[in-house]
Amino acid sequence: MRYCLFVFYLFTNLSAIAQLCTGSLGEPVVNISFGNKNTTAGPLRPGVTNLGYAATGCPNDGNYTITNAALGCFSSTWHDINRDHTGDEEGRFMLINATNAPSVFFVDTITGLCGNTSYEFGAWVANVLKPSSCNGNGTKPNLTFTIETLAGVILESYNTGNINEDAVLTFKQYGFLFKPDINTTTIVLRIANNAGTGCGNDLALDDITFRPCGPVMSASIDGVAGFTKNICFNNQTNLNLSMSVGAGYLNPVYQWQVSNNLGNTWNDIVGATNTSFTRNGTSVGTFQYRLVAGESAFAGVAACKTASLPITIKINNEAPKLGNQTINQCVGGSINFNSASGSGSSLSYQWTGPNGFTSSTRNPILSNIRTADTGKYIVQVSTLEGCTSNDTITITAYNAINGSYTGNTVLCLGDSTVLTAVGGTQFEWYNNTRAVIGSTNFYLAKPTDTTNYQLLFRDAMGCSDSINISVFVIKPPLVDAGPNRSIMQGNSTSLIGSITGQNNGFNWSPTTNMLQQNSLTPLVSPLNTTTYTLTVNGLNGCAVTMNTVQVRVFVSIAPPNSFSPNGDGIHDIWLVPGLETYPFSELSIFNRAGQIMYQAKPYIDGWDGKYKGKDVPGGVYYYIINRGNGEALLSGSIYLIK
């Protein structure tokens, strides 16, 4: 009875101790892999096995199946298998539930072999039973492989011994060597299971191969033993590849082959039919060479040949170069050395130069150089494979420029100044927005605001200097004499002047009836309407700025109560003294009926006693005066005397 135990399994390919080929191997003449997704599934051809065929993945005792998976067999007492030993896509293997008695369960005739050629037989076998199954005492497969001629003469036989269970399903290779005589090209393979009855004796079989096994081949490159050589592209020379071939062939033939794709395909090298040949230079890349050997009797049969291990020649890229450089710099400046790149972190750098200069960075910086730093700086660039190249940078340090300028740097608004460079032979002028504004040794500056200019000097050696020039612009101060004022005659008021910006003093005019003349808020008591001027002096002799304010003086009004427009020159016109000081005044005169006889807007002159150019009759008339300054209306009567 089989017991259930789930174990996660891992395929591991291990080589069992056997008499396997230690010399040169050829490609498999026969490879029984039981197929994959690209081949037709089904039982083995008749006569190969005496076991019954089961189409399912879990065959019963005495049966087998050809499958790519076996999952959960017999309540999981078998390992789960989901791929074959080879790892082909949907690769299949022969899964065997052996009979309860020893028997030969696999017999196959193998054709296409070559006489007098040693062959390595190999087969991969796995015990599919879990160690805990069968109460930990399962019957272990025990196989015997026999190679015999068609006449039944045994050429070689090999016994595996008991094949133990593994905690994780493990295919192991079992194999041995045999050599048919020169006339034998067909043999019979027999596989017997020697285990008896009991629980277990279950196995998987895969990848049965026959490969030619030739003598040991030892390589040398230019007389030095070895199979690999790295060479820098720029250091290539012709290489002598040689192979020492051990005994084993009666009459050997040889052919050198080359592969440019790491052994995926091989091509014969025309004319290279000795144990050595000369390799000429090639492009960058990895090239593999091998010597194929075989009996001359089977020279045209690829399956009868063996091949040496490949000799690998790797042609590496040469280290990159930028080429020699020349750099001129001024004393006190710095130099950023530039070296070649191309392979990132796989490149290494070593700099040497005057005064013990060394560095291992790609682009070192030489700061604050001196005249003594003049000389040659050499960088060696090395690749990870050891290829190198050298570049030389020649440095010359020149004395630096000490530039200066002449010109006025304090200007009144609207004035200009000529700034002249002193030193250097080439010039660049910049304003405070870094715009280029000139390229001669002088610049006519007429800024409207204080401006910071930059002057860049250069000389014939490429040395440079720069200075900043600040030109201060003096702008006129903003002057305000204050708002206009109004007072009654005999009163006083304060002027409210103000100054914004730097200045060199101020004064008021006129100063008659003015107190605190040196103040921006003097007290004034004009007798008549007066205009005052506030004058401000600019800094550094720059423009004078002024502003005015008017103080209007109003007088008291006392209209006369009569006049006599009789032409005698005495009181011929009715005048209102002082009313002319009120610029927005209005005067209206009415008769008793309320009819307007005279009207003045504003008041300029008096009434001459006429209405529409004709004298009005004597009598009483009435007036209304609006002074236009918000004060109450004045009214009264006038006696016109005839």
C-alpha positions as MATLAB code, in Angstrom:
seq = 'MRYCLFVFYLFTNLSAIAQLCTGSLGEPVVNISFGNKNTTAGPLRPGVTNLGYAATGCPNDGNYTITNAALGCFSSTWHDINRDHTGDEEGRFMLINATNAPSVFFVDTITGLCGNTSYEFGAWVANVLKPSSCNGNGTKPNLTFTIETLAGVILESYNTGNINEDAVLTFKQYGFLFKPDINTTTIVLRIANNAGTGCGNDLALDDITFRPCGPVMSASIDGVAGFTKNICFNNQTNLNLSMSVGAGYLNPVYQWQVSNNLGNTWNDIVGATNTSFTRNGTSVGTFQYRLVAGESAFAGVAACKTASLPITIKINNEAPKLGNQTINQCVGGSINFNSASGSGSSLSYQWTGPNGFTSSTRNPILSNIRTADTGKYIVQVSTLEGCTSNDTITITAYNAINGSYTGNTVLCLGDSTVLTAVGGTQFEWYNNTRAVIGSTNFYLAKPTDTTNYQLLFRDAMGCSDSINISVFVIKPPLVDAGPNRSIMQGNSTSLIGSITGQNNGFNWSPTTNMLQQNSLTPLVSPLNTTTYTLTVNGLNGCAVTMNTVQVRVFVSIAPPNSFSPNGDGIHDIWLVPGLETYPFSELSIFNRAGQIMYQAKPYIDGWDGKYKGKDVPGGVYYYIINRGNGEALLSGSIYLIK';
ca = [
       0.000    0.000    0.000;
       1.258    3.537   -0.776;
       0.936    6.426    1.768;
       0.174   10.111    1.048;
       2.853   12.690    1.809;
       3.208   15.984   -0.109;
       6.752   17.180   -0.534;
       7.767   20.202   -2.605;
      10.377   18.905   -5.018;
      13.321   20.400   -6.814;
      15.143   18.898   -9.798;
      18.883   18.720   -9.337;
      21.222   17.125  -11.909;
      23.954   15.141  -10.206;
      26.539   12.877  -11.806;
      26.796    9.432  -10.253;
      30.186    7.802   -9.880;
      30.687    5.915  -13.122;
      33.243    5.337  -15.832;
      32.453    8.453  -17.874;
      34.583    9.998  -20.580;
      37.601   11.949  -19.349;
      38.865   12.808  -22.821;
      37.263   14.663  -25.696;
      33.540   14.194  -26.289;
      31.664   14.360  -29.562;
      28.090   15.330  -30.207;
      25.533   12.645  -29.210;
      25.151    9.981  -31.896;
      21.984    8.832  -30.158;
      19.843   10.823  -27.743;
      16.693    9.066  -26.542;
      14.875   11.867  -24.738;
      11.320   10.485  -25.158;
      10.186   13.662  -26.936;
       8.695   17.054  -26.110;
       5.880   19.329  -27.278;
       7.213   19.149  -30.846;
       7.080   15.354  -31.097;
       4.201   12.891  -31.152;
       3.321   11.349  -27.796;
       2.551    7.673  -27.380;
       4.043    4.278  -26.444;
       7.497    3.071  -27.419;
       7.717    1.109  -30.676;
       6.965   -2.604  -30.352;
       9.741   -4.795  -28.986;
      11.543   -2.096  -27.005;
       9.893   -2.917  -23.652;
       7.954   -5.767  -22.123;
       6.010   -3.402  -19.868;
       2.426   -2.487  -20.520;
       1.657    1.045  -21.734;
      -0.594    3.317  -19.684;
      -1.909    6.507  -21.199;
      -2.301    8.132  -17.757;
       0.468    9.824  -15.766;
       0.468    7.195  -12.950;
       1.023    3.653  -14.343;
       0.283    0.581  -12.197;
       2.716   -2.293  -11.472;
       4.260   -3.736  -14.615;
       3.359   -0.683  -16.702;
       4.955    2.504  -17.968;
       3.941    5.767  -19.569;
       5.673    8.457  -21.644;
       4.698   11.758  -20.046;
       5.817   15.274  -19.178;
       4.260   15.271  -15.683;
       3.096   12.994  -12.905;
       1.203   14.682  -10.084;
      -0.345   13.195   -6.950;
       0.373    9.610   -7.954;
      -0.789    6.926   -5.512;
      -1.975    9.362   -2.864;
       1.212   11.380   -3.357;
       3.521    8.582   -2.218;
       5.480    9.422   -5.395;
       7.203   12.725   -5.883;
       5.286   15.163   -8.011;
       7.062   15.543  -11.377;
       6.264   18.440  -13.670;
       9.193   18.403  -16.101;
      11.805   16.057  -17.488;
      15.527   15.963  -16.762;
      16.460   17.961  -19.876;
      14.158   20.856  -19.122;
      12.647   20.901  -22.634;
       9.341   22.693  -23.044;
       6.796   19.990  -22.164;
       9.743   17.536  -22.228;
       8.745   13.922  -21.678;
      10.363   11.001  -19.823;
       9.658    7.265  -19.328;
       7.851    6.707  -16.019;
       8.063    3.052  -14.873;
       6.136    1.102  -12.211;
       8.348   -2.012  -12.357;
       7.224   -5.604  -12.269;
       7.414   -7.615   -9.072;
      10.271   -9.759  -10.433;
      13.652   -8.891  -11.986;
      13.473   -8.491  -15.750;
      14.953   -6.850  -18.803;
      12.465   -4.043  -19.413;
      14.219   -2.039  -22.185;
      15.923   -3.388  -25.340;
      16.867   -1.168  -28.277;
      19.116   -1.534  -31.312;
      21.499    1.402  -31.789;
      22.822    2.068  -35.281;
      25.149    4.632  -36.809;
      28.162    3.982  -34.572;
      31.724    4.122  -35.847;
      34.202    1.294  -35.480;
      37.313    1.574  -33.325;
      35.732    4.532  -31.552;
      35.191    4.724  -27.794;
      31.687    5.733  -26.754;
      30.283    7.100  -23.530;
      26.911    5.597  -22.706;
      24.832    7.629  -20.249;
      21.302    7.551  -18.857;
      19.570    9.728  -16.262;
      17.530    7.869  -13.650;
      15.466    9.015  -10.663;
      13.812    6.995   -7.880;
      10.310    8.549   -7.838;
       9.329    7.100   -4.442;
       9.378    9.415   -1.453;
      11.641    8.318    1.433;
       8.669    8.102    3.838;
       6.566    5.945    1.540;
       6.252    2.179    2.067;
       6.846    2.823    5.774;
      10.294    4.089    4.859;
      11.317    0.673    3.527;
      10.556    0.864   -0.186;
      12.149   -1.434   -2.730;
      14.922    0.418   -4.543;
      15.469    0.161   -8.300;
      18.706   -1.613   -9.240;
      19.608   -1.389  -12.938;
      22.118   -3.155  -15.156;
      23.039   -1.601  -18.523;
      24.516   -3.991  -21.110;
      26.012   -3.197  -24.531;
      26.347   -6.199  -26.866;
      26.839   -6.918  -30.543;
      24.083   -8.191  -32.816;
      25.614  -11.605  -32.311;
      25.159  -11.320  -28.547;
      28.777  -10.647  -27.646;
      28.826   -8.394  -24.575;
      31.035   -5.355  -25.126;
      30.450   -3.730  -21.720;
      28.085   -3.938  -18.766;
      27.461   -1.651  -15.810;
      25.346   -1.998  -12.614;
      23.993    1.042  -10.761;
      23.534   -0.657   -7.414;
      20.490    0.333   -5.365;
      19.124    3.738   -6.404;
      18.012    5.331   -3.162;
      15.055    7.635   -2.597;
      15.757   11.372   -2.277;
      13.957   13.983   -0.203;
      13.742   16.019   -3.386;
      13.306   14.251   -6.708;
      16.812   13.965   -8.215;
      17.894   12.639  -11.591;
      21.349   11.016  -11.514;
      23.447   10.063  -14.502;
      24.789    6.532  -14.799;
      27.184    5.613  -17.578;
      30.289    3.825  -18.798;
      32.628    3.532  -21.768;
      32.735    0.881  -24.468;
      34.592    0.502  -27.757;
      33.399   -1.608  -30.693;
      35.931   -3.026  -33.113;
      36.598   -1.366  -36.434;
      33.841   -3.329  -38.174;
      31.068   -2.933  -35.572;
      28.638   -0.034  -36.243;
      25.439   -1.438  -34.670;
      24.927   -2.591  -31.064;
      22.084   -3.655  -28.743;
      21.293   -1.841  -25.492;
      19.648   -3.830  -22.711;
      18.416   -2.376  -19.424;
      17.477   -4.824  -16.677;
      15.841   -4.093  -13.329;
      17.336   -6.434  -10.729;
      14.998   -5.474   -7.855;
      12.476   -7.993   -6.588;
       8.995   -7.756   -5.144;
       7.756   -5.308   -2.557;
       6.496   -1.781   -2.248;
       8.414    0.630   -4.494;
      10.812   -0.155   -7.327;
       9.440    2.844   -9.283;
      11.646    5.043  -11.455;
      11.881    7.701  -14.162;
      14.259    7.261  -17.104;
      15.400   10.087  -19.437;
      18.116   11.202  -21.876;
      19.808    7.984  -22.941;
      22.860    9.101  -24.943;
      25.752    7.628  -26.909;
      28.614   10.073  -27.450;
      32.000    9.404  -29.056;
      34.817    9.670  -26.498;
      38.228   10.490  -27.852;
      41.657   10.914  -26.329;
      42.486   13.714  -23.945;
      43.326   16.925  -25.825;
      45.473   19.584  -24.151;
      45.693   23.079  -25.605;
      48.456   25.665  -25.712;
      48.466   29.237  -26.994;
      51.804   30.483  -28.303;
      53.448   27.604  -26.466;
      51.766   28.319  -23.124;
      49.373   25.649  -21.853;
      45.821   26.860  -21.426;
      42.421   27.246  -23.040;
      41.780   31.004  -22.619;
      43.485   34.244  -23.535;
      42.390   37.880  -23.287;
      43.922   40.310  -25.763;
      43.472   44.034  -26.259;
      42.398   44.919  -29.783;
      45.296   47.304  -30.341;
      47.824   44.730  -29.074;
      46.815   41.836  -31.303;
      49.408   39.544  -32.859;
      49.020   36.278  -34.735;
      48.466   33.418  -32.274;
      49.675   29.820  -32.651;
      46.920   27.533  -31.338;
      48.124   23.981  -30.711;
      46.424   20.833  -29.414;
      48.210   17.814  -27.971;
      46.128   14.685  -28.725;
      46.487   11.540  -26.616;
      46.670    7.966  -27.948;
      43.589    6.108  -29.114;
      43.165    6.586  -32.872;
      44.680    4.189  -35.424;
      44.824    6.732  -38.223;
      43.441   10.065  -36.999;
      42.238   13.041  -39.047;
      41.852   16.562  -37.638;
      39.824   19.690  -38.340;
      39.875   23.049  -36.520;
      36.535   24.774  -36.067;
      35.536   28.266  -34.946;
      32.424   29.581  -33.171;
      31.418   33.228  -32.909;
      28.339   32.598  -30.735;
      29.767   30.892  -27.642;
      29.562   27.375  -29.086;
      25.984   27.423  -30.383;
      27.258   26.715  -33.890;
      30.689   25.668  -35.209;
      32.228   26.167  -38.651;
      35.220   24.404  -40.193;
      38.311   26.557  -40.773;
      39.428   25.932  -44.326;
      42.868   24.337  -44.491;
      43.241   23.954  -40.702;
      43.673   20.165  -40.615;
      46.707   19.772  -38.349;
      46.978   19.788  -34.576;
      47.961   23.462  -34.703;
      47.053   26.532  -36.744;
      47.803   30.248  -36.751;
      45.029   32.648  -35.796;
      45.181   36.072  -37.423;
      43.859   39.282  -35.847;
      40.101   39.913  -35.749;
      37.604   42.482  -34.624;
      36.500   42.850  -30.993;
      34.542   39.864  -29.693;
      34.750   36.384  -28.182;
      35.982   33.624  -30.495;
      36.146   29.925  -29.638;
      38.287   27.328  -31.402;
      38.271   23.562  -31.050;
      39.994   20.621  -32.673;
      37.734   17.871  -34.010;
      39.341   14.431  -34.337;
      38.290   11.035  -35.698;
      39.418    7.925  -37.513;
      40.278    8.506  -41.158;
      37.975    5.606  -42.098;
      35.034    7.698  -40.911;
      36.368   11.118  -41.895;
      33.086   12.134  -43.516;
      30.879   11.061  -40.613;
      30.385   13.847  -38.061;
      28.950   11.421  -35.510;
      32.268    9.559  -35.376;
      34.299   12.562  -34.294;
      35.179   14.024  -30.927;
      36.000   17.609  -30.093;
      38.411   19.206  -27.675;
      37.328   21.669  -25.051;
      37.080   25.091  -26.720;
      40.001   27.507  -26.702;
      38.459   30.899  -25.927;
      40.135   33.994  -27.349;
      38.535   37.218  -26.169;
      39.471   40.351  -28.098;
      38.709   43.262  -25.794;
      38.064   46.854  -26.681;
      41.115   49.019  -26.381;
      40.959   51.663  -23.702;
      39.339   54.855  -25.072;
      41.421   57.927  -25.939;
      40.539   61.569  -26.407;
      43.868   62.454  -27.999;
      46.560   64.785  -26.734;
      45.399   68.233  -25.627;
      46.926   71.656  -25.003;
      45.414   73.982  -22.386;
      46.480   77.543  -21.559;
      45.383   79.020  -18.243;
      46.135   82.081  -16.192;
      47.892   81.974  -12.854;
      45.263   81.652  -10.131;
      42.749   79.944  -12.410;
      41.698   76.293  -12.416;
      41.767   73.513  -14.991;
      39.210   70.734  -15.327;
      41.071   67.801  -16.847;
      38.987   65.710  -19.229;
      39.681   62.051  -19.867;
      38.004   59.524  -22.126;
      34.905   57.603  -21.089;
      33.091   54.695  -22.636;
      32.575   51.848  -20.205;
      31.401   53.589  -17.066;
      32.690   52.141  -13.840;
      34.743   49.461  -15.657;
      37.344   52.090  -16.536;
      40.066   53.204  -14.134;
      42.293   56.273  -14.369;
      45.764   57.218  -13.177;
      47.071   60.775  -13.615;
      50.646   61.958  -13.123;
      52.111   65.420  -13.628;
      54.542   68.108  -12.419;
      55.083   68.780   -8.713;
      54.026   65.238   -7.774;
      50.495   65.651   -9.167;
      48.517   62.382   -9.035;
      44.849   61.471   -9.214;
      42.747   58.373   -9.825;
      39.523   60.182  -10.785;
      38.380   60.547  -14.364;
      38.276   64.352  -14.494;
      40.400   65.851  -11.696;
      40.595   69.604  -11.072;
      43.838   71.552  -10.739;
      42.905   74.643   -8.701;
      44.724   77.954   -8.247;
      47.453   77.075  -10.698;
      50.952   78.540  -10.506;
      53.645   79.100  -13.090;
      55.372   75.991  -11.731;
      52.357   73.894  -12.753;
      53.315   74.323  -16.409;
      54.144   70.947  -17.968;
      52.775   67.639  -19.254;
      50.034   65.726  -17.447;
      49.609   62.087  -18.483;
      46.527   59.959  -17.867;
      46.530   56.189  -18.292;
      43.036   54.792  -18.885;
      42.611   51.091  -18.086;
      39.711   48.770  -18.828;
      38.528   46.003  -16.540;
      40.249   43.545  -18.892;
      43.607   45.337  -18.502;
      43.690   47.236  -21.808;
      45.327   50.653  -21.466;
      45.819   53.891  -23.379;
      47.649   57.126  -22.599;
      46.691   60.750  -23.258;
      48.895   63.782  -22.616;
      47.600   67.231  -21.673;
      50.145   70.036  -21.967;
      49.453   72.915  -19.541;
      50.928   76.405  -19.828;
      50.252   78.883  -16.996;
      50.344   82.605  -17.900;
      50.432   85.661  -15.665;
      46.973   87.015  -14.957;
      45.506   90.439  -15.896;
      44.976   93.080  -13.198;
      42.294   95.237  -14.817;
      41.064   98.698  -13.717;
      39.089  101.648  -15.163;
      38.761  105.439  -15.225;
      35.588  107.539  -15.313;
      33.046  109.359  -13.170;
      30.783  107.099  -11.131;
      28.429  109.748   -9.673;
      26.022  111.348  -12.180;
      23.070  113.682  -12.130;
      20.018  112.259  -13.875;
      20.407  112.898  -17.588;
      24.203  113.250  -17.501;
      26.662  110.731  -18.999;
      30.197  109.522  -18.330;
      32.866  107.679  -20.320;
      34.149  104.561  -18.532;
      37.547  103.487  -19.890;
      39.144  100.044  -19.362;
      42.794   99.907  -18.300;
      44.515   96.554  -19.047;
      43.808   93.659  -21.441;
      43.258   93.628  -25.195;
      39.675   92.356  -25.466;
      36.708   93.668  -23.527;
      33.103   92.882  -22.767;
      30.772   95.285  -20.973;
      27.641   94.018  -19.214;
      24.798   95.872  -17.499;
      23.130   94.695  -14.325;
      20.859   92.314  -16.306;
      23.962   90.569  -17.740;
      23.217   91.867  -21.236;
      26.287   92.628  -23.383;
      26.389   96.380  -24.036;
      29.869   96.949  -25.475;
      33.092   95.353  -26.729;
      35.584   98.258  -26.957;
      37.917   99.600  -24.293;
      35.425  102.345  -23.365;
      31.719  102.662  -22.753;
      29.545  105.788  -22.733;
      27.248  105.295  -19.754;
      24.054  107.319  -19.400;
      21.981  105.344  -16.925;
      18.583  106.454  -15.691;
      19.027  104.554  -12.439;
      21.999  103.525  -10.368;
      23.558  100.674  -12.385;
      26.183   98.004  -11.674;
      28.290   97.435  -14.778;
      30.671   94.499  -15.189;
      33.810   94.812  -17.278;
      35.498   91.593  -18.499;
      39.133   91.809  -19.650;
      41.003   89.255  -21.790;
      44.488   89.179  -23.232;
      46.100   87.342  -26.139;
      46.898   84.340  -23.899;
      43.292   83.906  -22.928;
      43.772   85.214  -19.379;
      40.866   87.199  -18.032;
      39.839   89.458  -15.204;
      36.629   91.206  -14.306;
      35.633   94.169  -12.189;
      32.306   95.620  -11.133;
      31.667   99.345  -11.646;
      28.741  100.967   -9.815;
      27.520  104.253  -11.371;
      25.351  106.158   -8.874;
      22.578  108.279  -10.457;
      21.392  111.281   -8.402;
      17.709  111.910   -9.101;
      15.989  115.234   -8.315;
      14.039  115.129   -5.074;
      10.251  115.164   -5.258;
       8.997  118.504   -3.882;
       5.466  119.361   -2.755;
       4.734  122.831   -1.299;
       1.481  121.484    0.080;
      -2.186  122.228   -0.546;
      -3.421  125.773   -1.216;
      -4.734  127.595    1.853;
      -7.410  130.299    2.458;
      -7.567  132.742    5.414;
      -9.345  135.923    6.423;
      -7.210  138.995    6.313;
      -5.376  139.320    9.608;
      -5.289  135.579   10.296;
      -2.374  133.092    9.778;
      -1.949  129.533    8.475;
       0.779  126.830    8.284;
       2.162  125.686    4.964;
       2.574  121.889    4.646;
       5.631  121.240    2.483;
       7.328  117.874    1.928;
      10.474  116.568    0.224;
      11.062  112.971   -0.948;
      14.600  111.941   -1.824;
      18.062  113.149   -0.903;
      18.701  116.885   -1.156;
      21.133  119.604   -0.232;
      18.735  121.987    1.597;
      15.653  124.094    0.782;
      14.176  127.611    1.140;
      10.810  129.409    0.956;
      10.068  132.614   -0.880;
       8.781  135.227   -0.227;
       9.487  135.261    3.465;
       7.453  138.367    4.294;
       5.186  137.763    7.290;
       6.607  134.185    7.587;
       7.681  132.568   10.809;
       9.929  129.443   11.049;
      11.366  130.050    7.601;
      13.714  127.016    7.890;
      10.831  124.611    8.486;
       8.819  122.731    5.891;
       5.729  123.911    7.800;
       6.265  127.661    8.338;
       3.527  129.938    9.723;
       2.452  132.711    7.281;
       0.203  135.794    7.727;
      -0.035  137.456    4.296;
      -2.045  140.659    3.921;
      -3.048  139.709    0.408;
      -3.379  136.534   -1.585;
       0.216  135.294   -1.949;
       1.975  132.463   -3.864;
       4.851  130.820   -1.953;
       7.647  128.830   -3.679;
       9.479  125.879   -2.023;
      12.903  125.493   -3.690;
      15.046  122.325   -3.053;
      18.726  121.960   -4.029;
      19.866  118.581   -5.468;
      22.900  116.612   -4.207;
      26.291  117.090   -5.765;
      25.183  120.254   -7.568;
      22.411  118.450   -9.441;
      19.169  120.129  -10.542;
      17.121  122.490   -8.358;
      13.454  121.498   -7.914;
      10.611  123.793   -6.839;
       6.878  123.788   -6.193;
       4.344  126.537   -5.268;
       1.392  126.952   -2.950;
      -1.148  129.799   -2.837;
      -2.583  131.362    0.305;
      -5.764  133.260   -0.585;
      -6.612  136.186    1.723;
     -10.224  137.190    2.071;
     -11.313  140.670    3.409;
     -14.484  141.659    5.247;
     -17.431  142.865    3.099;
     -19.330  146.145    3.889;
     -21.637  147.014    0.962;
     -22.659  150.788    0.762;
     -26.394  151.547    1.211;
     -26.692  154.251   -1.516;
     -25.147  155.763   -4.581;
     -26.016  158.565   -7.071;
     -25.355  157.647  -10.706;
     -25.821  161.249  -11.964;
     -22.576  161.535  -13.844;
     -20.859  163.904  -11.426;
     -18.116  161.419  -10.806;
     -19.039  160.979   -7.153;
     -20.579  157.617   -6.145;
     -21.705  157.043   -9.718;
     -21.199  153.245   -9.337;
     -22.348  151.011   -6.531;
     -19.176  149.130   -5.506;
     -18.674  146.406   -2.903;
     -15.043  146.796   -1.655;
     -13.246  143.470   -1.013;
     -15.735  141.335   -2.912;
     -13.167  140.931   -5.680;
     -11.079  138.822   -3.314;
     -13.707  136.108   -3.508;
     -13.134  134.454   -6.917;
     -16.421  132.535   -6.879;
     -18.628  135.382   -5.690;
     -22.035  136.281   -7.178;
     -23.919  139.621   -6.999;
     -27.640  140.071   -7.857;
     -29.681  143.367   -7.608;
     -33.518  143.366   -7.712;
     -36.222  146.049   -7.879;
     -39.232  146.000   -5.614;
     -41.018  143.672   -8.015;
     -38.183  141.124   -7.721;
     -36.942  141.776  -11.212;
     -33.166  141.395  -11.613;
     -31.641  144.715  -12.562;
     -28.006  143.619  -12.441;
     -26.093  140.401  -11.989;
     -22.338  139.572  -11.909;
     -20.826  136.044  -11.801;
     -18.114  136.435  -10.553;
     -18.070  139.913   -9.181;
     -15.663  142.175  -11.037;
     -17.182  145.644  -11.092;
     -20.096  147.508   -9.505;
     -23.595  148.549  -10.773;
     -23.917  151.758  -12.780;
     -27.690  152.154  -12.148;
     -28.711  150.999  -15.611;
     -30.850  148.148  -16.818;
     -30.287  147.066  -20.367;
     -28.381  150.290  -21.000;
     -31.089  152.630  -19.654;
     -31.170  154.476  -16.375;
     -33.518  153.033  -13.827;
     -35.680  155.338  -11.713;
     -34.443  156.427   -8.301;
     -35.626  154.577   -5.270;
     -34.892  151.537   -3.186;
     -33.319  148.392   -4.686;
     -32.192  145.179   -3.041;
     -29.017  143.057   -3.323;
     -27.956  139.478   -2.531;
     -24.238  138.578   -2.316;
     -22.953  134.997   -2.395;
     -19.230  135.013   -1.576;
     -18.850  131.458   -2.906;
     -16.809  130.200    0.013;
     -19.569  128.542    1.998;
     -20.313  131.560    4.189;
     -23.853  132.893    4.657;
     -25.446  135.081    1.953;
     -25.305  138.830    2.440;
     -28.406  140.937    1.566;
     -29.617  144.468    2.017;
     -31.110  147.536    0.313;
     -29.631  150.212   -1.880;
     -31.013  153.718   -2.192;
     -30.472  154.984   -5.720;
     -30.463  158.789   -5.578;
     -31.439  160.827   -8.598;
];
